[in-house]
Amino acid sequence: MTPRKQRGRVLASIGGGGIWLMRGAWGSGVLGRTTQTLGNLASGYIYGRDVSLPWLILSGALFVLGALFIALVREPEVAEV
C-alpha cells in the first residue's frame, strides 16, 4: 500500500522482512534495528527492578497498539500498483 515512489525508502527505514543475512542474522531496517537495540538495553534495567514488569508493559503496549490499529488503520479503496 506504500506509494511506488516511496517504497524503497520506506523499506530501507523500517525493514522489508523476510531477508536472512550472514548465517541466520535477521536483516531489518534502520528504525527497526535501532528500536531493537534500545529495547534490549531498557529491558535489562526493567527486569532488574521487577521480574514481572516486562510482561505488564508488554500486555499494556499490545492492548494500546491493538486499539490504535482498530481505530486508525483503514483499507484503501484502490491499491496503488
ChimeraX commands (.cxc) that place a marker at each C-alpha (Angstrom):
marker #1 position 0.00,0.00,0.00 radius 0.5
marker #1 position 3.06,2.27,0.05 radius 0.5
marker #1 position 3.14,4.57,-3.00 radius 0.5
marker #1 position 5.53,3.32,-5.69 radius 0.5
marker #1 position 7.84,6.36,-5.46 radius 0.5
marker #1 position 8.39,5.88,-1.71 radius 0.5
marker #1 position 8.69,2.08,-1.46 radius 0.5
marker #1 position 12.48,1.86,-1.47 radius 0.5
marker #1 position 12.93,4.50,1.23 radius 0.5
marker #1 position 10.17,3.07,3.41 radius 0.5
marker #1 position 11.51,-0.49,3.20 radius 0.5
marker #1 position 15.06,0.70,3.92 radius 0.5
marker #1 position 13.95,2.59,7.02 radius 0.5
marker #1 position 11.58,0.06,8.63 radius 0.5
marker #1 position 12.86,-3.13,7.01 radius 0.5
marker #1 position 11.31,-5.36,4.40 radius 0.5
marker #1 position 11.22,-8.53,6.43 radius 0.5
marker #1 position 11.89,-12.00,5.19 radius 0.5
marker #1 position 15.58,-11.43,4.47 radius 0.5
marker #1 position 18.15,-13.64,6.20 radius 0.5
marker #1 position 21.76,-12.49,6.12 radius 0.5
marker #1 position 25.07,-13.87,7.38 radius 0.5
marker #1 position 24.17,-17.34,8.62 radius 0.5
marker #1 position 20.81,-16.54,10.13 radius 0.5
marker #1 position 21.19,-12.90,11.24 radius 0.5
marker #1 position 17.88,-11.16,10.61 radius 0.5
marker #1 position 18.12,-8.22,8.22 radius 0.5
marker #1 position 15.96,-5.24,9.17 radius 0.5
marker #1 position 15.82,-1.52,8.51 radius 0.5
marker #1 position 17.46,1.31,10.39 radius 0.5
marker #1 position 14.43,2.14,12.54 radius 0.5
marker #1 position 13.75,-1.50,13.36 radius 0.5
marker #1 position 17.32,-2.21,14.41 radius 0.5
marker #1 position 17.55,1.00,16.46 radius 0.5
marker #1 position 14.38,0.24,18.40 radius 0.5
marker #1 position 15.51,-3.36,18.96 radius 0.5
marker #1 position 18.81,-2.15,20.41 radius 0.5
marker #1 position 17.15,0.41,22.68 radius 0.5
marker #1 position 14.56,-2.15,23.76 radius 0.5
marker #1 position 17.24,-4.68,24.67 radius 0.5
marker #1 position 19.08,-2.07,26.72 radius 0.5
marker #1 position 15.93,-0.90,28.53 radius 0.5
marker #1 position 14.70,-4.44,29.16 radius 0.5
marker #1 position 17.70,-5.26,31.33 radius 0.5
marker #1 position 17.01,-2.30,33.59 radius 0.5
marker #1 position 13.26,-3.00,33.71 radius 0.5
marker #1 position 13.80,-6.67,34.55 radius 0.5
marker #1 position 16.28,-5.66,37.27 radius 0.5
marker #1 position 13.60,-3.61,39.01 radius 0.5
marker #1 position 10.85,-6.25,38.93 radius 0.5
marker #1 position 10.74,-9.56,37.05 radius 0.5
marker #1 position 7.03,-9.25,36.22 radius 0.5
marker #1 position 7.25,-5.66,34.96 radius 0.5
marker #1 position 8.28,-6.56,31.35 radius 0.5
marker #1 position 5.16,-8.72,30.99 radius 0.5
marker #1 position 2.91,-5.98,32.32 radius 0.5
marker #1 position 4.46,-3.43,29.96 radius 0.5
marker #1 position 4.14,-5.85,27.02 radius 0.5
marker #1 position 0.48,-6.56,27.81 radius 0.5
marker #1 position -0.34,-2.86,28.10 radius 0.5
marker #1 position 1.54,-1.98,24.92 radius 0.5
marker #1 position -0.19,-4.73,22.92 radius 0.5
marker #1 position -3.57,-3.56,24.15 radius 0.5
marker #1 position -2.84,0.06,23.19 radius 0.5
marker #1 position -1.42,-0.93,19.78 radius 0.5
marker #1 position -4.40,-3.18,19.07 radius 0.5
marker #1 position -6.84,-0.40,19.92 radius 0.5
marker #1 position -4.91,2.10,17.75 radius 0.5
marker #1 position -4.80,-0.38,14.88 radius 0.5
marker #1 position -8.55,-0.93,15.00 radius 0.5
marker #1 position -9.26,2.80,15.29 radius 0.5
marker #1 position -6.79,4.22,12.75 radius 0.5
marker #1 position -5.98,1.68,10.03 radius 0.5
marker #1 position -8.32,1.75,7.06 radius 0.5
marker #1 position -8.17,-0.30,3.90 radius 0.5
marker #1 position -7.68,1.95,0.85 radius 0.5
marker #1 position -10.38,2.00,-1.78 radius 0.5
marker #1 position -7.91,1.33,-4.60 radius 0.5
marker #1 position -4.45,-0.19,-4.11 radius 0.5
marker #1 position -1.64,1.53,-5.99 radius 0.5
marker #1 position 0.24,-0.86,-8.25 radius 0.5
marker link #1:1,2 radius 0.2
marker link #1:2,3 radius 0.2
marker link #1:3,4 radius 0.2
marker link #1:4,5 radius 0.2
marker link #1:5,6 radius 0.2
marker link #1:6,7 radius 0.2
marker link #1:7,8 radius 0.2
marker link #1:8,9 radius 0.2
marker link #1:9,10 radius 0.2
marker link #1:10,11 radius 0.2
marker link #1:11,12 radius 0.2
marker link #1:12,13 radius 0.2
marker link #1:13,14 radius 0.2
marker link #1:14,15 radius 0.2
marker link #1:15,16 radius 0.2
marker link #1:16,17 radius 0.2
marker link #1:17,18 radius 0.2
marker link #1:18,19 radius 0.2
marker link #1:19,20 radius 0.2
marker link #1:20,21 radius 0.2
marker link #1:21,22 radius 0.2
marker link #1:22,23 radius 0.2
marker link #1:23,24 radius 0.2
marker link #1:24,25 radius 0.2
marker link #1:25,26 radius 0.2
marker link #1:26,27 radius 0.2
marker link #1:27,28 radius 0.2
marker link #1:28,29 radius 0.2
marker link #1:29,30 radius 0.2
marker link #1:30,31 radius 0.2
marker link #1:31,32 radius 0.2
marker link #1:32,33 radius 0.2
marker link #1:33,34 radius 0.2
marker link #1:34,35 radius 0.2
marker link #1:35,36 radius 0.2
marker link #1:36,37 radius 0.2
marker link #1:37,38 radius 0.2
marker link #1:38,39 radius 0.2
marker link #1:39,40 radius 0.2
marker link #1:40,41 radius 0.2
marker link #1:41,42 radius 0.2
marker link #1:42,43 radius 0.2
marker link #1:43,44 radius 0.2
marker link #1:44,45 radius 0.2
marker link #1:45,46 radius 0.2
marker link #1:46,47 radius 0.2
marker link #1:47,48 radius 0.2
marker link #1:48,49 radius 0.2
marker link #1:49,50 radius 0.2
marker link #1:50,51 radius 0.2
marker link #1:51,52 radius 0.2
marker link #1:52,53 radius 0.2
marker link #1:53,54 radius 0.2
marker link #1:54,55 radius 0.2
marker link #1:55,56 radius 0.2
marker link #1:56,57 radius 0.2
marker link #1:57,58 radius 0.2
marker link #1:58,59 radius 0.2
marker link #1:59,60 radius 0.2
marker link #1:60,61 radius 0.2
marker link #1:61,62 radius 0.2
marker link #1:62,63 radius 0.2
marker link #1:63,64 radius 0.2
marker link #1:64,65 radius 0.2
marker link #1:65,66 radius 0.2
marker link #1:66,67 radius 0.2
marker link #1:67,68 radius 0.2
marker link #1:68,69 radius 0.2
marker link #1:69,70 radius 0.2
marker link #1:70,71 radius 0.2
marker link #1:71,72 radius 0.2
marker link #1:72,73 radius 0.2
marker link #1:73,74 radius 0.2
marker link #1:74,75 radius 0.2
marker link #1:75,76 radius 0.2
marker link #1:76,77 radius 0.2
marker link #1:77,78 radius 0.2
marker link #1:78,79 radius 0.2
marker link #1:79,80 radius 0.2
marker link #1:80,81 radius 0.2
view
